[in-house]
Amino acid sequence: MQATAFTYDPETRSGSVLLDDGTPVEFGTEAFEAGGLRLLRPGQRVRIEVEPGTSGADARITLVTLQTF
């Protein structure tokens, strides 16, 4: 699933994304580290994976990585 980086805290390595419908969803340190990223800037397009059976604001993000074309 694709989203747009919304917030990122480099100290905690966590933040939030906006889904394409505008829904904000938070991600934790584990999801950020699973993607192997070092930094994330608001506005970057990202690819996220969510825990099966979750969607929208209730989604639990398990992976955040940059969206490549």
N, C-alpha and C positions, 0 to 999 in steps of 0.2 A: 504494500500500500504506500502511496506517496503522501507527503505532507510538506509543510513549510516550517522551518525552525522559527520559533517565536521568542523564547527566552533561553538563556544558557548561563549557568553560574560556574566559572572555571574552578572555583574552590571546592565545590561539592560535586562537580562533573554531572550535574543534573539540570533539568530545565523543562521546557514544554514545546509542543508543536501545535500547529493549526492544521486540522484536517481540511480537505478541499471544500467542505461545506461550512467552514469557519469554526468548527467545534475545537476548543482547546483541550489538549490531552497532555498530562505531565509524564515525564520519564525519569527514572532514577539512574543512579550511578552505574548499576549493573548493565542496563540497556545501552548506555553510552559506551562503556568499556567493551561490550560485546561487539560493537561495530568497528573497533580499532581506531577511532578518531582521536585527534589531539585537541581540536578546537572546533567550535561551531559558532557561526555568526547568524544573528536573526536575519531572516529573509532567504537563507539558503534552502534549496529544495533537498529534501531527504527522503530516504526510503525507510519505512518502519515495518517491523513485524510485531504483531500483537498476539497475546495469548489466545489460543483457540476459544471460540465462543464469546469473545468480547468485542464490542464495537462502540463507536461514538465516544461520549465523555467517560464511559465506564471501561474503556479499553485499557488493558495493561500492556504497555509497550515492553517488548523483550529485546529489541534491537533497533539501533539508530545508526544509519550510515548515509553517506552522500549519495544522492541520485545521480547516476551517470547516464548519458544518452548514447 
